[in-house]
């Protein structure tokens, strides 16, 4: 009789390399999709939305405050005692007043003639001269265009009683050599000779005769400067000996025009001219180097 095929449940598949024996379990229940259940309202209060806001201010503590931080030390005038502060304030006030007075006097000196200068011109000049002189010739419409040098020679009496006359010494040239390369030249080197000569010329006529009461004063001033310079001059001492005494002096000026620049068509004479003063006898109190 032909063999009947086995039912499907009894068929056994051949075991493969990747399959394992799994014990049969209960069949999974069939799940059919259905309507979702309605949500039940919760009885809990809803959560509130929290937004960031300013932090709460700290509550003042009831604890006693701690020690205060040390104050910064005072400096300057504030560090002084009240008495010294008053003294400094007075000193500053005096300095401020002095500066204002000086500026006012200088302004009146350089300003055109006015009612104040006519009434108090001598007081203004006494304040300005000679330390605070203001010379505006550099800015004048016709500035100085000449070189003026002051020269001097002396009659020196030696130990034998004979008087010897020295050569001419250019004192302006000596001052110029002392000023060249000097960052801080002295007021004497720059202005002493120039001002003394201007003083003499302003108080004398073309014949070297004094005009007015200040003529004699300008001669004495110029003569004393010459004696002091000759007494300190090593060349004079070398020529006449250290024991010589200056008996008389003679002064002259050498004036020459400043040559025009190369690009100028101006023609001027560069030949120097001389103004020679008479001999001045030196008094005994000035003979040994002038008044000290």
C-alpha positions as CSV (number, residue, x, y, z in Angstrom):
1,X,0.0,0.0,0.0
2,X,1.3,3.5,-0.7
3,X,2.7,5.4,2.4
4,X,0.6,8.4,3.5
5,X,2.3,11.7,3.9
6,X,2.8,12.9,7.5
7,X,0.7,15.7,8.8
8,X,2.4,19.2,8.8
9,X,2.8,19.3,12.5
10,X,4.8,16.1,12.5
11,X,7.2,17.1,9.8
12,X,10.7,17.8,11.0
13,X,12.9,20.2,9.1
14,X,16.5,19.3,8.9
15,X,18.6,21.3,11.5
16,X,20.6,24.1,10.0
17,X,23.8,25.6,11.2
18,X,22.1,28.9,12.4
19,X,18.9,27.4,14.0
20,X,18.6,26.4,17.6
21,X,16.0,24.3,19.3
22,X,13.4,26.6,20.9
23,X,10.8,25.1,23.2
24,X,7.3,25.9,22.0
25,X,5.5,28.3,24.3
26,X,1.9,29.4,24.6
27,X,0.5,31.1,21.6
28,X,0.6,34.9,21.6
29,X,-2.9,36.5,21.9
30,X,-4.2,38.2,18.9
31,X,-4.1,42.1,19.5
32,X,-6.5,44.1,17.4
33,X,-6.2,47.9,17.2
34,X,-9.0,49.8,18.8
35,X,-10.0,53.3,19.9
36,X,-7.6,54.9,22.4
37,X,-9.0,55.3,25.9
38,X,-10.1,58.7,27.0
39,X,-7.8,60.7,29.3
40,X,-9.0,61.2,32.8
41,X,-8.6,64.7,34.2
42,X,-6.1,64.9,37.0
43,X,-7.1,66.3,40.3
44,X,-3.6,67.7,40.9
45,X,-3.2,71.4,40.4
46,X,-1.5,72.4,37.1
47,X,2.1,73.3,37.1
48,X,2.8,77.0,36.7
49,X,5.2,78.3,34.2
50,X,8.3,79.8,36.0
51,X,9.9,82.8,34.3
52,X,13.3,84.1,35.4
53,X,13.0,87.4,37.4
54,X,15.0,89.7,39.6
55,X,16.6,88.0,42.5
56,X,15.0,88.9,45.8
57,X,16.8,91.7,47.7
58,X,18.9,90.4,50.6
59,X,17.3,91.0,54.0
60,X,19.3,93.2,56.2
61,X,21.1,91.3,58.8
62,X,20.3,92.2,62.4
63,X,23.9,91.3,63.4
64,X,26.1,94.2,64.6
65,X,28.2,95.8,61.8
66,X,31.8,94.9,61.5
67,X,34.7,97.4,61.7
68,X,34.9,100.1,59.0
69,X,37.7,99.8,56.4
70,X,40.7,102.1,57.0
71,X,40.5,105.4,55.2
72,X,43.0,106.3,52.5
73,X,45.9,108.6,53.7
74,X,45.6,112.3,52.8
75,X,48.2,113.7,50.4
76,X,49.4,117.1,49.3
77,X,48.2,120.2,51.2
78,X,45.3,118.2,52.7
79,X,47.9,116.2,54.7
80,X,49.1,119.4,56.5
81,X,47.7,120.7,59.7
82,X,45.2,123.6,59.4
83,X,47.8,126.1,60.5
84,X,50.2,125.1,57.8
85,X,47.4,125.0,55.3
86,X,46.7,128.6,56.0
87,X,50.4,129.4,55.6
88,X,50.6,127.7,52.2
89,X,47.4,129.5,51.0
90,X,48.9,132.8,52.0
91,X,52.2,132.0,50.3
92,X,50.4,131.1,47.1
93,X,48.3,134.3,47.2
94,X,51.5,136.4,47.6
95,X,53.1,134.6,44.6
96,X,50.0,135.1,42.5
97,X,49.9,138.8,43.3
98,X,53.6,139.1,42.5
99,X,53.1,137.4,39.1
100,X,50.2,139.6,38.3
101,X,52.1,142.8,39.2
102,X,55.1,141.7,37.1
103,X,52.9,140.9,34.1
104,X,51.2,144.3,34.4
105,X,54.5,146.2,34.7
106,X,55.9,144.4,31.7
107,X,52.8,145.2,29.7
108,X,53.0,148.9,30.6
109,X,56.7,148.9,29.6
110,X,56.2,147.5,26.1
111,X,52.8,149.2,25.5
112,X,52.5,152.5,23.7
113,X,52.5,155.7,25.7
114,X,49.3,156.1,27.7
115,X,48.0,157.9,30.8
116,X,49.4,155.4,33.3
117,X,52.9,155.4,31.8
118,X,52.9,159.2,31.8
119,X,52.0,159.3,35.5
120,X,54.0,156.3,36.7
121,X,56.7,155.8,34.0
122,X,59.6,156.0,36.5
123,X,58.1,153.3,38.7
124,X,57.6,151.1,35.7
125,X,61.2,151.6,34.5
126,X,62.5,151.0,38.0
127,X,60.7,147.7,38.1
128,X,61.8,146.5,34.6
129,X,65.4,147.7,34.4
130,X,67.9,146.1,34.4
131,X,66.8,142.5,35.1
132,X,63.5,142.4,33.1
133,X,64.4,144.5,30.1
134,X,62.3,143.9,27.0
135,X,63.9,144.5,23.7
136,X,61.6,144.3,20.7
137,X,64.1,145.4,18.0
138,X,64.1,142.0,16.5
139,X,60.4,142.4,15.6
140,X,60.6,146.0,14.6
141,X,59.9,147.0,11.0
142,X,63.6,147.9,10.6
143,X,65.7,145.4,12.7
144,X,69.3,145.9,13.4
145,X,71.5,145.1,10.4
146,X,74.9,145.9,11.9
147,X,77.5,144.2,14.0
148,X,78.9,146.3,16.8
149,X,81.9,145.2,18.8
150,X,83.4,147.0,21.8
151,X,87.1,147.3,22.1
152,X,89.4,148.7,24.8
153,X,93.0,149.5,25.5
154,X,94.7,150.6,28.7
155,X,97.6,152.6,29.9
156,X,99.3,150.5,32.6
157,X,101.9,151.9,35.0
158,X,104.6,149.4,35.8
159,X,106.8,149.0,38.9
160,X,109.5,151.3,37.4
161,X,106.9,154.1,37.1
162,X,106.8,153.9,33.3
163,X,103.3,153.8,31.6
164,X,102.8,151.3,28.9
165,X,99.9,151.3,26.4
166,X,98.4,147.9,25.6
167,X,96.9,146.9,22.3
168,X,93.2,146.8,21.5
169,X,91.3,144.0,23.1
170,X,88.0,143.0,21.4
171,X,85.8,142.3,24.5
172,X,82.7,141.5,22.3
173,X,84.6,138.8,20.5
174,X,85.6,137.3,23.8
175,X,82.0,137.2,24.9
176,X,81.0,135.7,21.6
177,X,83.5,132.8,22.0
178,X,82.2,132.2,25.5
179,X,78.6,132.0,24.2
180,X,79.2,129.7,21.2
181,X,78.4,126.2,22.2
182,X,77.1,127.2,25.6
183,X,73.5,126.0,26.2
184,X,73.1,128.4,29.2
185,X,75.1,131.6,28.6
186,X,75.1,134.1,31.4
187,X,73.2,137.4,31.2
188,X,76.5,139.2,31.6
189,X,78.1,137.6,28.6
190,X,75.1,138.4,26.4
191,X,74.1,141.9,27.4
192,X,76.5,143.7,29.7
193,X,78.7,145.3,27.0
194,X,75.8,145.9,24.6
195,X,73.7,147.6,27.2
196,X,76.5,149.7,28.5
197,X,77.4,150.9,25.0
198,X,73.7,151.7,24.2
199,X,73.5,153.6,27.5
200,X,76.5,155.7,26.6
201,X,75.3,156.4,23.0
202,X,71.9,157.4,24.2
203,X,73.3,160.0,26.7
204,X,76.0,161.5,24.4
205,X,76.1,163.4,21.1
206,X,78.1,162.6,18.1
207,X,81.1,164.4,19.6
208,X,81.0,162.2,22.7
209,X,79.8,165.1,24.9
210,X,77.3,164.1,27.6
211,X,73.7,165.2,27.1
212,X,71.6,165.4,30.3
213,X,72.3,164.4,33.8
214,X,72.8,160.7,33.0
215,X,75.9,161.3,30.8
216,X,78.4,161.1,33.6
217,X,76.7,158.0,35.0
218,X,77.0,156.2,31.7
219,X,80.7,157.1,31.5
220,X,81.4,155.8,35.0
221,X,79.4,152.6,34.2
222,X,81.3,151.9,31.0
223,X,84.7,152.7,32.5
224,X,84.2,150.4,35.4
225,X,83.2,147.5,33.1
226,X,86.4,148.1,31.1
227,X,88.6,148.1,34.1
228,X,87.1,144.9,35.6
229,X,87.5,143.1,32.3
230,X,91.1,144.2,31.8
231,X,92.0,143.3,35.3
232,X,90.7,139.7,34.7
233,X,92.3,139.4,31.3
234,X,95.3,137.1,31.3
235,X,96.8,138.8,28.1
236,X,97.0,142.1,29.9
237,X,98.7,140.7,32.9
238,X,101.1,138.8,30.7
239,X,101.9,141.9,28.6
240,X,102.3,144.3,31.6
241,X,103.2,142.1,34.5
242,X,101.0,141.2,37.4
243,X,102.3,144.2,39.4
244,X,101.0,146.8,36.8
245,X,98.3,149.3,37.7
246,X,95.7,150.5,35.2
247,X,95.9,154.3,35.1
248,X,93.6,155.1,32.1
249,X,91.5,153.3,29.6
250,X,90.2,154.2,26.1
251,X,87.1,152.6,24.5
252,X,86.1,152.4,20.8
253,X,83.3,150.7,18.9
254,X,83.8,148.9,15.6
255,X,80.6,148.9,13.4
256,X,80.2,146.9,10.2
257,X,77.1,146.2,8.1
258,X,75.8,142.7,7.9
259,X,76.4,141.4,4.4
260,X,73.2,140.7,2.4
261,X,72.4,137.1,1.4
262,X,73.7,135.7,-1.9
263,X,70.3,135.8,-3.5
264,X,69.7,139.5,-2.7
265,X,70.6,142.3,-5.1
266,X,71.2,144.8,-2.2
267,X,74.7,146.4,-2.2
268,X,76.1,147.5,1.1
269,X,79.5,148.5,2.2
270,X,81.2,146.0,4.6
271,X,84.1,148.4,5.5
272,X,84.0,148.9,9.3
273,X,83.8,152.3,10.9
274,X,85.2,153.2,14.3
275,X,84.0,155.5,17.0
276,X,86.9,156.3,19.4
277,X,86.3,157.8,22.8
278,X,88.8,160.0,24.6
279,X,91.1,158.6,27.3
280,X,89.5,158.2,30.7
281,X,91.6,158.4,33.9
282,X,90.9,155.6,36.3
283,X,90.4,156.7,40.0
284,X,92.4,155.1,42.7
285,X,89.5,153.1,44.1
286,X,89.0,151.5,40.6
287,X,92.6,151.0,39.7
288,X,92.8,147.6,41.3
289,X,90.0,145.9,39.5
290,X,87.2,148.4,40.0
291,X,84.7,148.6,42.8
292,X,84.0,145.2,44.4
